[in-house]
C-alpha cells in the first residue's frame, strides 16, 4: 500500500488555493526567493516555472532552501503519509521522529530497518530527497523551533532537548534553516508562556476536525489508576523513557487547542515524548480525506456526520500495548482495567506522583503470581513478556507491518485479533479490520453492514486504506447492551470495550 501520488498540477492548485489540508504533506520551494513554504502560505503564489515541490523539508534544506519566516512550514502537523505508507521510507520517518538516530546513530536506524547504512542512505535520498542524517537534522530543527516559540527554556536546554550535540550546532542549524538566530526566532512568538515551574507547555498542531471528546472518553475508560488519569478534556500518564521516568498531560482548552505539558528526567527525551503524544492522539491524520472517503458510502455517511474527525488512538509504549491487548482478550474493558490495575500496583515501579507500568522483566518473573484467569492465558502473557525482555521478540513503531504480524502470531496465545489490534495501535496502521470483534460486528449490524466476519471483510475492502477508521466508527455505532449477571458479559458501552478476539 502506498500513499496516493499528487502530481505537480494538483499540488500547484493546492498552493494557489492556500489549502491547509496539505500542510505537512509537502513543501513548496521557490527558486527566485530561495525559500520553501507550507501549501497554505499567505504569500503571493509563485509562478509555476519557479516552483519545485519536495516531499519533506529536509529535501528542501538539502537543495539549499531555507524556511519561510511568514508561514513557518516546520510548525505544520506531521505528514499522514508515514502512517498510510508501510514502506521503508515511512518506517524510517517514524523511527527518526522517535529519536532513534540521536540514540543509536544512522547505523542503528539502518540495522532496525534491515539495510546497510549506505543502501538506506541511497534509498531515502531517492525517495524523500534527503538521507537519514539530513532527515534527522530537519526533525531536530523542527523540535528546536517548537521549543523556542512554545516555551521559555534557555537556548542551551532547547539545543539538548531537540537532540543537538552542542549549542553551537543548534545555533548554526537554526540560522541555516530559518534565516534567524534562536533569539530572533523566539522573539517572533505570539502571546506569553504560562507553563508551571519545572514543566513544559506546548501547543500540539493538528488537522481538524478532531473528535477530542471521543478520544478522551476512550482514554478514560482504560486509564490505569496511579499510572494514568483521564477526564472529559484531559489525559495524563507516567511512562518510562530512555533517560528515566517522564510524565505528560494532553488537555483541550476552550478554543479546541490541545496543550501538551511534560516533565522529563533528561532533556533528550522531550522530542520523542512529543512524538509519542502525537501518535497516541493520532494527530497526524488527515480527517477530511478520511471522512470524505468514508462518507461516500451511504451506509457510513450518517456515522461520519455524527462523529467527524474520529481518531484511532495509538500507544504510549509498544511493549505495554501488547500486554494490555493480551490481558484484554475476550473480557470487558472494566475487567481488563481491573486486571491491569492489579498488575501495575503489584509489579509497577513507584515514582514521585505515581507509578510506572511494570517492565517486561518484572512481568516475566512475577506475572504468574499476580495475573488471574485461565492458566494457558497467563502462560501466554508471561511468555510474551519474557520474549520482549530478552529481545527474542522485537516490537517498535518502525516495524514492517507484515513481519510484526507474523512474529506476533508465532507467539503462543496470540491470535489474529491481538496481532492486528497491536498493529493498529503501535504502527498507526490506518487499514486494519478486526472481523472477530464482538462490538465492531454489533456496530456493523446497527449501521446496516454485514455482521458476519467474511461478508464484513469483503464489504470493508471498498473503504481501504481507511479500515481502521471504519472500525472506530463501528465501535461507536454499537448499541448499548444491558448488563448481565455473568462477569464475562458485555457490561460496558461497546464503544469503550477492549475488542474481543473470536474463539
N, C-alpha and C positions, 0 to 999 in steps of 0.2 A: 504494500500500500504506500503510495507516495502523495505528497501534498500537491493539490492542483496547481499547474503551471499558469502563471499570469503573464501574458505576453506584453511587449512594450506598449502597444496601444491601450491595453486595459490599465496598465499602471499609469500611463500618461493621463487617461481620463480620470483616474482616482486623484492624482495630484491637482488636476485642473478643477475638480470639484472640492478639493481640500477635504477629502473623505477620511474622517477619523477612524473608520473601521480598519483601515490599512496601516495605521500607526503601529510600528513594531514589526511589521511583516516584510518591509523592505525600506531602503533609504534612497533618496534622490540626490545624486551628485551633480553639481553644475560646474561645467568646465570654466565658464567665464568668471566665476567668483571664487572657485577653489573650495567651496563649502558643500556639505551634504545636509539634507533636511529630512524631517519626517513627512509623510504624504500630506498631512493637514497643515503644513506650514502656511501662515497667512501672507507670506511674501508673494510678490508678483510671480506668476507661473512662468518659468523659463521657456525659451523656445525648444522644441523637440531636438533640434540639432545640437543643442548644448547640454543635453541631459544624458546621464548614464545611471542606470538602476543597479544597485547592489543588494544582495540578499542579507548582508549583515553590515553593521557599522565598521567592524574590523576590516572588511574588504575595502570600504571607502578609505579608512585610515591608511591601509597598505598602498592604495592608489594615490596617496598624497593629499587627500581632502581633510578638512577639519570640520567639526560640528558647528551647525548654525547656532549663533548666540540668541536668536529670537525664539526658535521653536524647541531648542534643546532635545534633539532626537533621542538622546540617551535616557530621557525621562519617560519614554513611551512604555506601555506594558510589553512584556516579552512576546515573542512570536509564538502563535499557536502551532506553527509547523513542527516544533520539536516534540510535541505530543502526537500530532496526527501522523507524522512520519515515524517509521521504525527502522530506518537505515542507519548506517554507521555515523553519518554526519549528525543526525538528530540525537543519537545516543551520546556522541561526543559533546554536543552542546549541553545536554542535561548534566553530564559529569563535570564539565567545566564550570557550570553555574553552581554546582555543589562543592566546588573548591578542590577538586582532585589535582589539578595542575599545581596549585600552591602547596599542597601536602606531599604529592608524590612525583611531581615533575611530569614532563611530556612522556618520558619513558613509562611512568606508572599509568598514565592515561592510555598509551598505546597497548600496554600489557592487558589492561582491563578489556580493551576492545578486540584483542587478539590479532594485532598487527605490529609490524616493526615501526619504529619511530619514523623512519624515512618514508615508508609507504603511507602511514597515516597522514604525514605532512603533505604528501603529494595528493592524496585523496581529498583532504579537506580544502586544500588550495584550489583544486579543480572544481569542487562542488560549491564552496562557500566564498571563494576568493581570498582566503587567508588561511594560514596554517594554525596549528594549535597554540603556539606561543602568542601569535597576534590576536587570536580569539580570546585567550585568557587575559591578555593585556587590555583589550576592549572591555571585557567584563569588569576588570579592576577599575578602569576609568569610569564606567557607569556607576559602580558602587561608591567610588570616591565622590562623584558629583552628587549622588543621592545623600550622602552623609554631610557634605559641605552645605548643601541647601536645606536639609531637613533636620540638622542637629547643631548643637553648639560645641561639638567635640573639637579639641585642639587639632590643628592640621597634622601633628605628629601621630595622634591617635587615629585620625582618618586614614593616614597612609597605611598603617599596620592593619587596621580593620578591613581595608579594601584588599589586602594581600600583597602590597608592595614590599619589597625587601628593604627599602630605605625611604627616608623623607625626600631625599633628592630625586629618586626615581619617580616618586609620586608627583612632585612639583613639575618635573620635566614632561611627564606624560599628560598631566592636566593642561599644561601650557601648549603642548603639541596638538592635543585632540580638540580642545575648546578655544584655543587662542586667548586664554585668560590665565592669570595666576590663580591659585586656590583662593587667595583673599578676594580677588575680583569676582570670582565665581560665587563665593559666599555672599558678597555684597548685593548680588542680584536677586537673592531670595525675597519672597513676599511674606509679610507677617512676622510674628515673633515665635520663638521656640519656648514651649511651656512644659517640657519634659521634667519629671521629678528628678531630684538629685540621684545620681548613680544609675539612671536608666536612659534609654534612647527612644525617642518617639518619632516615627516616620509615617508618611502617608504612603499607602500601597496603591499605585495606579492600577486600574482595570478597565476593560471594555464593558460598557453597560449594554443591556440591563443586567442586574445581578439580583438573584433571589437570595439575598442575605438572610432574611428571616428563616427560610427553609434550611439553609446550611447551619445556622446557629441552633435551630431546633434539632437538627440531625446530630450535631456535636453534643448537645445537652443530654440526649437520650443515651449516649455511650460514654460520657465522661466518667473516669475512674476517680473517686474522691481522694483528695490528697495529692494526686498526680495531675489532675485536670479539673478545671472549673468552667462551667458554661452557663450563660443566661440568654435572655431574649436578644441581646445585641452585643455579646462579648463571648470570647473563648480564650482561656489561658491554660498553659501547661508547663510543667518542668520536663526537661529532656536532657539526654546525655549527648554532649558534643565532643569533638576530638580534644579540645582544650579543657574540658571539665563540664560540670553541670551548668545548664542555662535555663532561662525562663523567658517566655514571651506571652504577650496578650494581643489579640486582634479584637478591636472594638469598632462599632459603627457609630458615627456621630449623627447629629440631626440633619446634616446635609448629605447623608448617604456615603460619606467618605469612610474608608477603612484606615484605621490607625494601627500601627504596629509598635508596641512598646516592648523592649527587650532588656535583659541583663545577661551578660556572658562572663565566663571566667577569664577567657582570653579574647582579645580583640579580633584575632584572626578567625574566630568562629562567627563573627557577626554576618558577613556576607553569605556564608552557607545557611545560616539560620533564616535570613530574609528569603532565600530561595525555597527553604523548607516551608515557610509560612505561605508563600505564593502557591506552591504545589498543593498544600493542604486545603486551601480555599479555591483552587482551580482558577486562579486569577489571570492566567494567560490564555484562557479560552476565547473563542470568537463567538459570542452568544447570538449575534444577529445572523451569522451564517448558519449556525446550528438550528436556531428557531425557524429560519426560512426553509431549510431543508425538511425539517420535521413537519411543519405546518402545511406543507404542500400535500400531505396525505389527509383526507377528510377525517379519518378516524382520530388523528393526532392533533388536528387544529384546535379543538376545544381545550386539550391539555396544555398546549403551548400558550394559548391565550390566557389560561388560568394562572400559569406559572412561567412567565417569560424570564429568560436568563437563568434557567436552572443550572446548577453546578453538580459535578461529580467529585466529592471530596477525595483528596489524596491521602498520603500517610506521612506522619512525622518521622517514622523510623521503619525501614523495610523489614528488619528482623522482628520488631514488635508487631508489625502488621500481620505477619504470618501466624504468630502465636495467637493474636486476637481472633483471626479468622478461624483457626482450628478450634479454639475454645468455643466460638460461637456457632459451630456447625450444628444444625438441627435442634437448636434451642432458641428461646426468645431472647430479645435484646436485654430484657430485665434479668433473665437467668445468666446470660453471658456477662453482663456487667457485675453481677454478684460474684461470679467465679473469678473474674479478672481483678476485682477489688480485693478478694481474699488472697489471691496470688501476689498482688502488689504489696499488700500490708505485711505478708509473711516474709517475702523474699526481696522486696524493693530496698533501695538504698535511701536511708533517711538523710535529708539535707535541710538546710535552713529554709523554712517556709513551706516545706512539702516533702514529697517522696518521688523517687525515680522509678520507672517501670523496671522490673528485675532484668539483670543481664541474662544472656543466654546461658552462660556458665552456671549461674545460680539456679535457673530453671532445670538445667540438665542434672544438676547434683541433688536438688531438693524438691523439684516439682512434683514428683510422685507422692511426696508426703503431704502436699497441700491440695492438689487437684482432686476433684471428686467426679465420679461418673464411671462409665464402663472402663474396665482395665485396658482393653485394646486401645481405646481413645487416649487414655493417659499415656500409654507407652508411645503412641504416635507423636503426641505433643512433646514429650521429653526427648524422643529421638530426633525430632526436628530441631529442638534447641541444641542438642549435642552436635548435630551436623553444622549448624550455624556457628557454634562456639569454636569448633575445631577447624572450620574453614572448608570442610568437605562439601558444604552447600553454600554457594555464593548467591547473594540476593542484594541488588542495588538498583538505583534509578537508571543506571546506564546499561542494564541487561538487554540482550536480544530477547524479544518477546517470546519467540518460539522456543529458544533454548531455555529460558526461565520456566516456561510452562512444562517442558519435558522434564526438567530437573525436579520440579515440584511433584509432578505425577509419579516420579520414580520413588518418592518417599512413602513409606507405609502410612496409611490413614489419610492421604491427601488425594482427593478426587477432583474431577473437572470443575465443580463449583468453586472449591477453595483455590485451585490454581488460577482460574480465570478472575475470581474476585481479587486476589492479590495482584494480578496483572493490571486490573482496572485501577486499583488504589495506589500501587507502588510506581508503576510506569506512567500512570495517567493516560493509559490507552483509551481513546475515545470510542473504540469499536468493539466492545465486549458485550456479549449477550449471555445471560445465565438462565437457560431454559428450565433447569431443575429447581428454580427458586419459587417457593410457595407463594410469597407475597407478590412477586413480579407477575406470576401467572394469574393471580386473582385480579391484579390491576389490568392485565391484558383483557380478561373477560369483561371487566367493567367498562373498558374502552371500546369494546366491540371487536377485539382482535382474537385470533385463535388462542385458546388457553392451554392446549396440549403442546408438549415440547417441540415435536417435529414440525407441525404446522406453524407454530410461533416462530421458530428459527427460519423457516422458509419465508414467512411474511417479512420478518425483520431485515432480510437481505436488501430490501429496497431502500432502507434508510442508511446503509453503510456510506461513509465511515463514522456514523454518529450513534451506533447502537448502545453505547454506554449511557448516553443522554436519553435515549428511548427508555432504557432500563430505569433511569431516575424518575422519568415521568410515570412509568407504570407502577413503580413503588408508591409514588404519591397518589396514584389513582385507586390503589387497592382499598376496598371498603373496610370499614372498621368492624372487627369481629367482637362479639360479646365474649367476656371472659368465661372460661370453663374451669372446672374443678381440678382437672389434671395439670400438674406442674409444667408439662411439656406443651401445653396448648398455646395458641397464638393469643396471648393476653395483652399485647401491646398494639398500638396503632401500626398497621402494616408498613406505613412509610417510615417508621422508626425501628423496624425489625432488622436484626442481622439476618441476612437471607439464608434460607435453608438449602442444604445440599440434598439432592434426591438420593434415595437409597437404591 
